[in-house]
Amino acid sequence: FDPSKPVEINHLEGSPQDPGSRIWPFKKMVTIQPYDKGNNTLVYMHLWGDDDDAFWGNYKFDRAIKHGMEDFKLPYSGEYGFVETWSYWPIVHMVAPKEKAVACQECHSKNGRLKDVKGFYMPGRDSSKWVDSLGLFILIATLLGVLGHAFLRVILSRKRKSS
């Protein structure tokens, strides 16, 4: 990787044109992490433990990196630097408290968060006379079916009681 540019730890793929893609909320984490300048790789760090090399015990990057790389039997040049990294985390694991969750209309509206994402139908944002008419027809037909069924049951139960 080029340490002068951000390094993507995990890369998301998909598009409105991909039938396998799904809309899913993600949070972009931007961090600064140590890397091995000699080998140009991200490093493992020994973060905690009851010893002098654990980072959270001494705050010494050089010792924590050396120990972490030895633990994983990975090459380490002994020279480290810092690089900006990006990673994407699903929000479903990080929406707390629930009062801070966004309302449906944040996305499902004409001027919502996803207003510029084109190539798919989103209820509340997009409209189609054909889809809207079909939906209204199904709703009315269902209502008439339920009411007709209830009416027939009442009439037939009265006939049965009177016979």
Beta strands, then each sheet from edge to edge (+ up, - down):
strand 1: 7-8
strand 2: 26-36
strand 3: 41-42
strand 4: 80-90
sheet 1: 1+ 4+ 2- 3+
end
